[in-house]
Amino acid sequence: MRKLVTVVAAIAGLVLVTGGAAAGPAAAAAPCSGQVVPNPSFERGATGWTAGPRIIVVADSARPAHTGRAYAALAGLDVTHSDLIRTTVTVPANCALTLGFWTRATTTETMRGDYLNVGLSVTGVPPKTIYSFAYDHPQQWTQHTTTWSAAATERSAIVSFVAAESAGSGVTAFDVDDVTVTLS
């Protein structure tokens, strides 16, 4: 028993001298690199996105995707309605973000009626429409990018694509593919 008390006292003295248990390595800061959008090319359907059931198109040989086999198709019905797809990503503290995507428009319109608004909402900043496209957008896949500066705190970023069309003014279909949010 005396031996046990001596061992316990020695351990207690060691803990007091060293300041407690050894601390593990500090948690690594989240890296500010890489692409963070889940399923950026819609190859897994709407996984990672909020989207209506008819929005994701797979394997349309008449209108091929920018890359892969799938893309998001919005509007194009010549009925008054709107379509929405959106995704949310986390942006670590001290990271800037660059939103990139490819889009094209196919239309029979001759003046602005149907449109595609691309929005970005970042925690702490009012939501913004960063692009608004209409019948005059190119019919071939075209890349668009925008960059937001870093912030001292972690943020959420919501990327949204909203298409609206009116019946009787012609048909405009907007296709979206390869949506990326790249951290830097």
C-alpha positions as CSV (number, residue, x, y, z in Angstrom):
1,M,0.0,0.0,0.0
2,R,2.9,2.3,0.9
3,K,4.4,1.7,-2.6
4,L,1.1,2.6,-4.3
5,V,0.8,5.9,-2.3
6,T,4.4,6.7,-3.3
7,V,3.7,6.0,-7.0
8,V,0.5,8.2,-6.9
9,A,2.4,11.0,-5.2
10,A,5.1,10.8,-7.8
11,I,2.6,11.0,-10.7
12,A,0.8,13.9,-9.0
13,G,4.1,15.7,-8.7
14,L,4.9,15.0,-12.4
15,V,1.5,16.5,-13.5
16,L,2.1,19.6,-11.4
17,V,5.6,20.1,-12.8
18,T,4.7,19.6,-16.4
19,G,1.4,21.6,-16.2
20,G,-0.9,18.7,-16.9
21,A,-1.3,16.3,-19.7
22,A,0.6,16.9,-22.9
23,A,-1.4,18.9,-25.4
24,G,-1.9,17.5,-28.9
25,P,-1.0,19.4,-32.0
26,A,-3.1,22.6,-32.6
27,A,-6.0,22.1,-35.0
28,A,-5.0,22.9,-38.5
29,A,-6.7,25.9,-40.1
30,A,-9.1,25.0,-42.9
31,P,-7.2,25.3,-46.2
32,C,-8.0,28.1,-48.6
33,S,-7.7,26.1,-51.7
34,G,-9.8,23.8,-53.9
35,Q,-13.3,23.7,-55.3
36,V,-16.1,23.1,-52.7
37,V,-19.4,22.8,-54.7
38,P,-20.8,19.3,-54.3
39,N,-21.6,17.8,-57.7
40,P,-20.6,20.8,-59.8
41,S,-21.4,19.2,-63.1
42,F,-24.7,17.6,-62.1
43,E,-23.4,14.2,-63.0
44,R,-25.2,12.8,-59.9
45,G,-28.5,14.5,-60.7
46,A,-29.6,17.1,-58.1
47,T,-27.3,15.7,-55.3
48,G,-26.0,18.6,-53.4
49,W,-28.5,21.0,-55.0
50,T,-32.0,22.2,-54.3
51,A,-33.6,21.7,-57.8
52,G,-36.9,20.9,-59.4
53,P,-37.4,17.4,-60.9
54,R,-37.2,18.4,-64.5
55,I,-34.2,20.7,-64.2
56,I,-31.3,18.2,-64.5
57,V,-30.8,16.9,-68.0
58,V,-28.7,13.8,-68.6
59,A,-27.3,12.6,-72.0
60,D,-29.1,15.0,-74.4
61,S,-27.1,14.4,-77.7
62,A,-28.9,17.3,-79.4
63,R,-27.8,19.7,-76.6
64,P,-24.7,18.2,-75.1
65,A,-23.3,19.2,-71.7
66,H,-20.3,21.5,-71.3
67,T,-18.4,18.6,-69.7
68,G,-19.6,15.1,-68.8
69,R,-23.2,14.0,-69.6
70,A,-25.4,16.3,-67.4
71,Y,-26.3,19.9,-66.9
72,A,-29.1,22.0,-65.4
73,A,-31.8,23.3,-67.8
74,L,-34.0,26.2,-66.7
75,A,-37.0,27.8,-68.4
76,G,-37.6,26.9,-72.1
77,L,-41.3,25.9,-71.8
78,D,-43.1,29.1,-73.0
79,V,-45.3,29.0,-70.0
80,T,-45.3,31.6,-67.2
81,H,-43.2,30.1,-64.4
82,S,-39.8,30.2,-62.7
83,D,-37.1,27.6,-62.1
84,L,-34.6,27.6,-59.3
85,I,-31.4,25.7,-58.5
86,R,-29.2,26.5,-55.5
87,T,-26.4,25.1,-53.4
88,T,-24.8,26.2,-50.1
89,V,-21.1,25.9,-49.4
90,T,-18.9,26.8,-46.3
91,V,-16.1,29.3,-46.8
92,P,-13.5,29.1,-44.0
93,A,-12.2,32.2,-42.3
94,N,-9.6,34.2,-44.2
95,C,-10.6,32.6,-47.5
96,A,-11.6,34.4,-50.6
97,L,-14.0,32.7,-53.0
98,T,-14.3,32.7,-56.8
99,L,-17.6,31.6,-58.3
100,G,-17.3,30.1,-61.8
101,F,-19.9,28.5,-64.1
102,W,-20.7,27.9,-67.7
103,T,-24.0,28.8,-69.3
104,R,-25.7,29.1,-72.7
105,A,-29.1,30.3,-74.0
106,T,-31.3,29.0,-76.8
107,T,-34.1,31.3,-77.8
108,T,-36.8,32.4,-80.2
109,E,-37.2,35.8,-78.4
110,T,-36.2,39.1,-79.9
111,M,-36.5,41.3,-76.8
112,R,-35.9,40.8,-73.1
113,G,-38.7,38.9,-71.5
114,D,-37.3,35.6,-70.2
115,Y,-34.2,35.8,-68.0
116,L,-31.7,34.0,-65.9
117,N,-30.5,35.7,-62.7
118,V,-27.4,34.3,-61.0
119,G,-27.2,35.2,-57.3
120,L,-24.6,34.9,-54.6
121,S,-25.5,35.4,-50.9
122,V,-22.6,35.4,-48.5
123,T,-23.0,35.6,-44.7
124,G,-22.7,39.2,-43.6
125,V,-23.3,40.6,-47.1
126,P,-26.7,41.4,-48.6
127,P,-27.6,38.9,-51.3
128,K,-26.7,40.1,-54.8
129,T,-27.7,39.3,-58.3
130,I,-24.3,39.1,-59.9
131,Y,-25.4,38.3,-63.5
132,S,-28.6,38.7,-65.4
133,F,-28.9,37.0,-68.7
134,A,-31.6,37.2,-71.4
135,Y,-32.2,36.2,-75.0
136,D,-29.0,37.8,-76.2
137,H,-26.7,35.5,-74.2
138,P,-24.5,33.4,-76.5
139,Q,-25.9,30.0,-77.7
140,Q,-22.5,28.3,-77.1
141,W,-21.2,27.5,-73.6
142,T,-19.7,30.7,-72.1
143,Q,-17.8,30.9,-68.8
144,H,-18.5,33.5,-66.2
145,T,-16.6,34.2,-63.0
146,T,-16.7,36.6,-60.0
147,T,-14.5,36.8,-56.9
148,W,-15.4,37.8,-53.3
149,S,-12.8,38.9,-50.8
150,A,-11.8,37.0,-47.7
151,A,-13.4,37.7,-44.3
152,A,-12.1,37.1,-40.8
153,T,-14.9,34.6,-39.9
154,E,-16.3,31.4,-41.5
155,R,-19.1,32.2,-43.9
156,S,-21.8,30.3,-45.8
157,A,-22.3,31.1,-49.5
158,I,-25.5,30.3,-51.3
159,V,-25.2,30.2,-55.1
160,S,-28.5,30.4,-56.9
161,F,-29.7,30.3,-60.5
162,V,-33.3,31.6,-61.1
163,A,-34.9,31.6,-64.5
164,A,-38.2,33.2,-65.2
165,E,-40.2,33.1,-68.4
166,S,-43.5,34.5,-69.6
167,A,-45.9,32.7,-71.9
168,G,-46.3,34.0,-75.4
169,S,-43.1,36.1,-75.7
170,G,-41.0,33.3,-77.3
171,V,-39.0,30.5,-75.7
172,T,-35.7,30.9,-74.0
173,A,-33.9,28.0,-72.4
174,F,-30.9,28.6,-70.1
175,D,-28.4,25.8,-69.5
176,V,-25.9,25.8,-66.6
177,D,-22.9,23.5,-66.1
178,D,-19.7,23.1,-64.2
179,V,-20.5,25.4,-61.3
180,T,-17.5,25.9,-59.0
181,V,-16.7,27.9,-55.8
182,T,-12.9,27.9,-55.5
183,L,-11.2,29.0,-52.3
184,S,-8.0,31.0,-52.2
